[in-house]
Amino acid sequence: MRYVSVLSLSFEVENIESPLSETDILKLISDNLNGTEDVVLLPELCLDATISEIDDAFLTGIATLARDNKTYILTAVNKKITDTTHSNSAILFDRNGKTAFCYDKMYPYWSEFDRTDSKIIPGKQTVYADTDFGRVSAAICFDANFPELWQELADLDVDIVLFSSAYSAGRQLSAHAINHHYAIVTSTRKPDFAVYDIDGSELTYNRKSREQILISRMQIDIDKVICHHNFNREKITQMLQDHPGKIELEHDYDREEWCVIRSISEISASELCKKYGIEALRDYKRRSKENHYEKER
């Protein structure tokens, strides 16, 4: 088992009864940390301001909270590039308060291009960080509409995608999860919170009114393996026989001819599957695609 403990803080920046200042947001995070969190997630543009990544007091405060509480924190802000340009960026700080990555939103929404004070610069690439619990990446809001971005995240072999957004996205995220087999966790300005498993199932959904702050916690098992029946059936049967009460089929999808394997012990499902030569569905599809192109040649 490989659990990730997530704290998601969701709130509507404009319509909340008392708009949150930088100090308020830092206090909100601090007041809700209990020492068990692996990652804290804030909504898109949690501050209604453009900030500098180099000398900004808010980002320094986030970094300090991450370091002092030994947790990862992702915050999404308008980041100043030059005096006349900015990006919509998700910045992940690690347990030492260092920047693990900065992802610039690749697909800004229409209204983001309408600003006259500062031109938005779309990001050019996806990013990831290898953490002590798995490989993490991020996407922001309108990114949900562009499947090629989510394919790139699969090509990076990420385990979990942190989705910081103004809206929920809903079935779009479920589709990306089921197509690419990573977990997706959200923090939005609705405010709401959702977690999607590697088979696209929505594990949880919470929502509050736009005048409230939604504080959500969940432990997510990212050690699961989803695989095709093809080439794996006998290996799976043998593995289950060899490790009774240690590993199990969580789901067996007859129509898709897929199954989800998870650990119910200290054994790692992903490591055990590798030992038995059980190929994950993401790898199976990648190999099938490569074989298809090879045949075309």
Kinemage of the C-alpha trace (Angstrom):
@kinemage 1
@onewidth
@group {chain A} dominant
@subgroup {mainchain}
@vectorlist {calphas} color= white
{ca met a 1} P 0.000 0.000 0.000
{ca arg a 2} L 1.155 3.520 -0.774
{ca tyr a 3} L -1.243 6.062 0.677
{ca val a 4} L -1.111 9.801 0.059
{ca ser a 5} L -2.752 12.006 2.669
{ca val a 6} L -4.328 15.014 0.931
{ca leu a 7} L -5.652 18.252 2.403
{ca ser a 8} L -7.662 20.299 -0.112
{ca leu a 9} L -8.724 23.874 0.725
{ca ser a 10} L -11.370 25.138 -1.694
{ca phe a 11} L -12.924 28.597 -1.733
{ca glu a 12} L -14.419 31.191 -4.071
{ca val a 13} L -12.067 34.160 -4.141
{ca glu a 14} L -14.487 36.867 -5.326
{ca asn a 15} L -17.754 35.846 -3.672
{ca ile a 16} L -16.683 34.755 -0.221
{ca glu a 17} L -18.221 36.985 2.477
{ca ser a 18} L -14.807 38.185 3.654
{ca pro a 19} L -12.239 37.846 0.825
{ca leu a 20} L -9.105 36.115 1.998
{ca ser a 21} L -5.867 38.094 2.181
{ca glu a 22} L -2.408 36.545 1.904
{ca thr a 23} L -2.265 36.412 5.702
{ca asp a 24} L -5.704 34.780 5.862
{ca ile a 25} L -4.722 32.036 3.419
{ca leu a 26} L -1.486 31.284 5.234
{ca lys a 27} L -3.421 31.094 8.508
{ca leu a 28} L -6.078 28.876 6.884
{ca ile a 29} L -3.387 26.425 5.861
{ca ser a 30} L -1.612 26.588 9.216
{ca asp a 31} L -4.808 26.121 11.242
{ca asn a 32} L -5.734 22.972 9.303
{ca leu a 33} L -2.382 21.197 9.286
{ca asn a 34} L -2.235 18.311 11.771
{ca gly a 35} L 1.094 16.748 10.848
{ca thr a 36} L -0.306 13.890 8.738
{ca glu a 37} L -0.522 15.659 5.371
{ca asp a 38} L 1.581 14.613 2.411
{ca val a 39} L 0.244 17.343 0.151
{ca val a 40} L -1.913 20.457 0.533
{ca leu a 41} L -3.787 21.812 -2.494
{ca leu a 42} L -5.215 25.303 -3.064
{ca pro a 43} L -7.595 26.461 -5.835
{ca glu a 44} L -6.666 28.292 -9.023
{ca leu a 45} L -5.582 31.911 -8.491
{ca cys a 46} L -6.179 31.691 -4.771
{ca leu a 47} L -4.933 35.281 -4.550
{ca asp a 48} L -6.518 38.051 -6.613
{ca ala a 49} L -3.129 39.570 -7.402
{ca thr a 50} L -0.055 39.088 -9.574
{ca ile a 51} L 2.989 38.085 -7.572
{ca ser a 52} L 6.700 37.649 -8.135
{ca glu a 53} L 8.145 34.174 -7.693
{ca ile a 54} L 11.462 35.651 -6.572
{ca asp a 55} L 10.630 37.989 -3.705
{ca asp a 56} L 6.978 37.453 -2.867
{ca ala a 57} L 6.082 37.284 0.822
{ca phe a 58} L 3.107 34.971 0.179
{ca leu a 59} L 5.211 32.340 -1.574
{ca thr a 60} L 7.839 32.667 1.141
{ca gly a 61} L 5.095 32.001 3.682
{ca ile a 62} L 3.901 28.926 1.752
{ca ala a 63} L 7.462 27.632 1.534
{ca thr a 64} L 7.930 28.142 5.277
{ca leu a 65} L 4.725 26.237 6.073
{ca ala a 66} L 5.819 23.383 3.818
{ca arg a 67} L 9.242 23.213 5.469
{ca asp a 68} L 8.067 23.580 9.058
{ca asn a 69} L 5.280 21.003 8.620
{ca lys a 70} L 7.224 18.619 6.358
{ca thr a 71} L 4.519 18.588 3.713
{ca tyr a 72} L 4.152 19.404 0.022
{ca ile a 73} L 1.998 22.441 -0.771
{ca leu a 74} L 0.673 23.421 -4.203
{ca thr a 75} L -0.550 26.955 -4.737
{ca ala a 76} L -1.806 28.437 -8.013
{ca val a 77} L -1.185 32.141 -8.635
{ca asn a 78} L -0.745 34.763 -11.324
{ca lys a 79} L 3.042 34.834 -11.540
{ca lys a 80} L 4.842 37.910 -12.821
{ca ile a 81} L 7.238 37.214 -15.700
{ca thr a 82} L 8.034 40.774 -16.739
{ca asp a 83} L 6.402 44.127 -16.043
{ca thr a 84} L 3.969 43.456 -18.893
{ca thr a 85} L 3.579 39.654 -18.873
{ca his a 86} L 2.452 36.956 -16.445
{ca ser a 87} L 1.557 33.270 -16.284
{ca asn a 88} L -1.147 31.333 -14.456
{ca ser a 89} L 1.116 29.032 -12.486
{ca ala a 90} L 0.877 26.109 -10.065
{ca ile a 91} L 3.908 26.034 -7.793
{ca leu a 92} L 4.643 22.929 -5.728
{ca phe a 93} L 6.827 23.334 -2.654
{ca asp a 94} L 8.463 20.232 -1.162
{ca arg a 95} L 8.883 19.137 2.446
{ca asn a 96} L 12.025 21.277 2.706
{ca gly a 97} L 10.297 24.400 1.443
{ca lys a 98} L 12.037 24.236 -1.924
{ca thr a 99} L 10.279 24.571 -5.281
{ca ala a 100} L 9.612 21.062 -6.619
{ca phe a 101} L 8.132 22.408 -9.847
{ca cys a 102} L 6.381 25.385 -11.374
{ca tyr a 103} L 3.752 24.524 -13.963
{ca asp a 104} L 2.505 27.323 -16.216
{ca lys a 105} L -1.059 26.767 -17.447
{ca met a 106} L -0.828 25.617 -21.046
{ca tyr a 107} L -4.409 26.467 -22.002
{ca pro a 108} L -5.568 29.761 -20.430
{ca tyr a 109} L -9.274 30.561 -20.596
{ca trp a 110} L -10.589 33.184 -23.054
{ca ser a 111} L -10.925 35.941 -20.448
{ca glu a 112} L -7.301 35.510 -19.383
{ca phe a 113} L -6.229 36.858 -22.767
{ca asp a 114} L -8.425 39.955 -22.330
{ca arg a 115} L -6.359 41.612 -19.609
{ca thr a 116} L -4.885 44.934 -20.713
{ca asp a 117} L -2.510 45.491 -17.790
{ca ser a 118} L -0.462 42.347 -18.399
{ca lys a 119} L -0.339 39.791 -21.203
{ca ile a 120} L -0.706 36.138 -20.228
{ca ile a 121} L 1.958 33.783 -21.540
{ca pro a 122} L 0.715 30.170 -21.920
{ca gly a 123} L 2.950 27.415 -20.635
{ca lys a 124} L 4.817 25.257 -23.106
{ca gln a 125} L 5.185 21.935 -21.294
{ca thr a 126} L 3.937 19.644 -18.568
{ca val a 127} L 6.093 19.067 -15.492
{ca tyr a 128} L 6.436 16.562 -12.665
{ca ala a 129} L 8.191 15.975 -9.357
{ca asp a 130} L 9.349 12.678 -7.892
{ca thr a 131} L 8.222 12.771 -4.277
{ca asp a 132} L 8.634 10.281 -1.440
{ca phe a 133} L 5.137 8.929 -2.189
{ca gly a 134} L 5.113 8.940 -5.994
{ca arg a 135} L 5.412 10.991 -9.161
{ca val a 136} L 3.246 14.125 -9.027
{ca ser a 137} L 2.122 16.571 -11.696
{ca ala a 138} L -0.411 19.386 -12.022
{ca ala a 139} L -3.022 20.802 -14.386
{ca ile a 140} L -5.076 23.976 -14.120
{ca cys a 141} L -8.762 24.555 -14.893
{ca phe a 142} L -9.282 24.989 -18.690
{ca asp a 143} L -6.500 22.425 -19.257
{ca ala a 144} L -9.221 19.832 -18.619
{ca asn a 145} L -10.499 20.337 -22.178
{ca phe a 146} L -7.342 19.256 -23.995
{ca pro a 147} L -6.714 15.488 -24.088
{ca glu a 148} L -3.180 15.847 -25.477
{ca leu a 149} L -2.036 17.453 -22.220
{ca trp a 150} L -3.371 14.521 -20.212
{ca gln a 151} L -1.671 12.090 -22.576
{ca glu a 152} L 1.602 13.893 -21.918
{ca leu a 153} L 1.078 13.374 -18.188
{ca ala a 154} L 0.584 9.655 -18.817
{ca asp a 155} L 3.765 9.614 -20.893
{ca leu a 156} L 5.546 11.035 -17.848
{ca asp a 157} L 4.298 8.041 -15.816
{ca val a 158} L 2.766 10.206 -13.113
{ca asp a 159} L 0.927 8.600 -10.206
{ca ile a 160} L -1.236 11.553 -9.200
{ca val a 161} L -2.357 14.802 -10.850
{ca leu a 162} L -3.184 17.827 -8.686
{ca phe a 163} L -5.959 19.799 -10.384
{ca ser a 164} L -6.265 23.402 -9.210
{ca ser a 165} L -9.260 25.049 -10.819
{ca ala a 166} L -12.053 27.592 -10.904
{ca tyr a 167} L -14.582 24.937 -11.920
{ca ser a 168} L -15.203 21.271 -11.194
{ca ala a 169} L -14.557 19.626 -14.617
{ca gly a 170} L -16.331 16.488 -13.380
{ca arg a 171} L -16.657 13.807 -16.054
{ca gln a 172} L -13.777 15.314 -17.989
{ca leu a 173} L -11.447 14.379 -15.141
{ca ser a 174} L -13.062 10.970 -14.789
{ca ala a 175} L -12.373 10.380 -18.492
{ca his a 176} L -8.736 11.401 -18.170
{ca ala a 177} L -8.273 9.134 -15.153
{ca ile a 178} L -9.810 6.102 -16.873
{ca asn a 179} L -7.896 6.739 -20.101
{ca his a 180} L -4.516 7.242 -18.474
{ca his a 181} L -4.691 5.450 -15.102
{ca tyr a 182} L -3.508 8.033 -12.617
{ca ala a 183} L -5.351 9.461 -9.627
{ca ile a 184} L -6.661 13.047 -9.876
{ca val a 185} L -7.307 15.295 -6.861
{ca thr a 186} L -9.005 18.692 -7.033
{ca ser a 187} L -9.288 22.009 -5.270
{ca thr a 188} L -11.675 24.518 -6.855
{ca arg a 189} L -13.336 27.878 -6.447
{ca lys a 190} L -16.861 26.346 -6.654
{ca pro a 191} L -15.906 25.418 -3.867
{ca asp a 192} L -15.806 21.638 -4.244
{ca phe a 193} L -13.476 18.661 -3.926
{ca ala a 194} L -13.245 15.398 -5.840
{ca val a 195} L -10.897 12.444 -6.107
{ca tyr a 196} L -10.795 10.154 -9.140
{ca asp a 197} L -9.224 6.704 -8.986
{ca ile a 198} L -7.062 5.104 -11.687
{ca asp a 199} L -10.131 3.419 -13.197
{ca gly a 200} L -12.006 6.731 -13.506
{ca ser a 201} L -14.327 6.131 -10.557
{ca glu a 202} L -15.132 9.162 -8.392
{ca leu a 203} L -13.984 8.149 -4.918
{ca thr a 204} L -15.443 11.190 -3.191
{ca tyr a 205} L -17.211 14.479 -3.904
{ca asn a 206} L -17.903 17.329 -1.482
{ca arg a 207} L -19.284 20.801 -2.066
{ca lys a 208} L -20.223 23.907 -0.087
{ca ser a 209} L -21.908 27.198 -0.914
{ca arg a 210} L -19.849 29.927 -2.562
{ca glu a 211} L -19.676 31.913 0.674
{ca gln a 212} L -17.959 29.087 2.571
{ca ile a 213} L -14.558 27.449 2.716
{ca leu a 214} L -14.478 23.722 2.031
{ca ile a 215} L -11.855 21.803 3.974
{ca ser a 216} L -11.420 18.243 2.685
{ca arg a 217} L -9.156 15.382 3.699
{ca met a 218} L -8.611 12.002 2.125
{ca gln a 219} L -6.096 9.196 2.010
{ca ile a 220} L -5.562 7.933 -1.527
{ca asp a 221} L -4.041 4.581 -2.396
{ca ile a 222} L -1.781 5.189 -5.412
{ca asp a 223} L -0.155 1.753 -5.242
{ca lys a 224} L -2.968 0.123 -7.240
{ca val a 225} L -2.302 -1.503 -10.614
{ca ile a 226} L -4.811 -1.586 -13.459
{ca cys a 227} L -4.040 -4.136 -16.142
{ca his a 228} L -5.555 -5.819 -19.186
{ca his a 229} L -6.595 -9.461 -19.023
{ca asn a 230} L -4.477 -10.134 -22.109
{ca phe a 231} L -1.126 -11.759 -21.262
{ca asn a 232} L -1.768 -11.318 -17.529
{ca arg a 233} L -4.476 -13.767 -16.425
{ca glu a 234} L -2.258 -16.707 -15.468
{ca lys a 235} L 0.295 -14.451 -13.790
{ca ile a 236} L -2.394 -12.751 -11.717
{ca thr a 237} L -3.887 -16.084 -10.675
{ca gln a 238} L -0.479 -17.328 -9.586
{ca met a 239} L 0.295 -14.149 -7.666
{ca leu a 240} L -2.997 -14.298 -5.787
{ca gln a 241} L -2.417 -17.973 -4.935
{ca asp a 242} L 1.098 -17.217 -3.685
{ca his a 243} L -0.007 -14.304 -1.472
{ca pro a 244} L -3.390 -15.110 0.100
{ca gly a 245} L -4.715 -12.301 2.265
{ca lys a 246} L -1.949 -9.998 1.042
{ca ile a 247} L -3.124 -8.897 -2.397
{ca glu a 248} L -6.535 -8.860 -4.082
{ca leu a 249} L -8.532 -7.954 -7.145
{ca glu a 250} L -10.378 -4.797 -6.148
{ca his a 251} L -12.329 -4.762 -9.423
{ca asp a 252} L -12.595 -7.114 -12.380
{ca tyr a 253} L -14.191 -5.367 -15.336
{ca asp a 254} L -15.481 -8.043 -17.670
{ca arg a 255} L -16.664 -5.719 -20.442
{ca glu a 256} L -13.382 -3.789 -20.600
{ca glu a 257} L -11.339 -6.945 -19.846
{ca trp a 258} L -9.435 -4.988 -17.230
{ca cys a 259} L -8.805 -5.587 -13.551
{ca val a 260} L -7.555 -3.465 -10.647
{ca ile a 261} L -5.096 -5.050 -8.234
{ca arg a 262} L -4.468 -3.611 -4.792
{ca ser a 263} L -2.549 -4.541 -1.691
{ca ile a 264} L -4.334 -5.322 1.579
{ca ser a 265} L -1.081 -5.689 3.495
{ca glu a 266} L 2.360 -4.162 3.746
{ca ile a 267} L 3.240 -5.607 0.330
{ca ser a 268} L 3.448 -3.144 -2.571
{ca ala a 269} L 1.000 -4.091 -5.320
{ca ser a 270} L 3.035 -2.336 -7.999
{ca glu a 271} L 6.313 -3.969 -6.961
{ca leu a 272} L 4.716 -7.415 -6.700
{ca cys a 273} L 3.147 -7.072 -10.143
{ca lys a 274} L 6.553 -6.209 -11.581
{ca lys a 275} L 8.005 -9.297 -9.916
{ca tyr a 276} L 5.393 -11.482 -11.605
{ca gly a 277} L 5.761 -9.742 -14.948
{ca ile a 278} L 2.223 -8.325 -14.824
{ca glu a 279} L 2.076 -5.413 -17.239
{ca ala a 280} L 0.181 -2.266 -16.227
{ca leu a 281} L -2.517 -1.155 -18.658
{ca arg a 282} L -0.743 2.116 -19.417
{ca asp a 283} L 2.362 0.171 -20.468
{ca tyr a 284} L 0.271 -2.349 -22.409
{ca lys a 285} L -1.373 0.400 -24.445
{ca arg a 286} L 1.968 2.138 -24.996
{ca arg a 287} L 3.538 -1.093 -26.209
{ca ser a 288} L 0.550 -1.823 -28.451
{ca lys a 289} L 0.800 1.632 -30.001
{ca glu a 290} L 4.506 1.260 -30.638
{ca asn a 291} L 3.922 -2.167 -32.188
{ca his a 292} L 1.211 -0.712 -34.438
{ca tyr a 293} L 3.567 1.970 -35.749
{ca glu a 294} L 6.307 -0.597 -36.218
{ca lys a 295} L 3.979 -2.773 -38.321
{ca glu a 296} L 3.077 0.245 -40.464
{ca arg a 297} L 6.730 0.665 -41.345
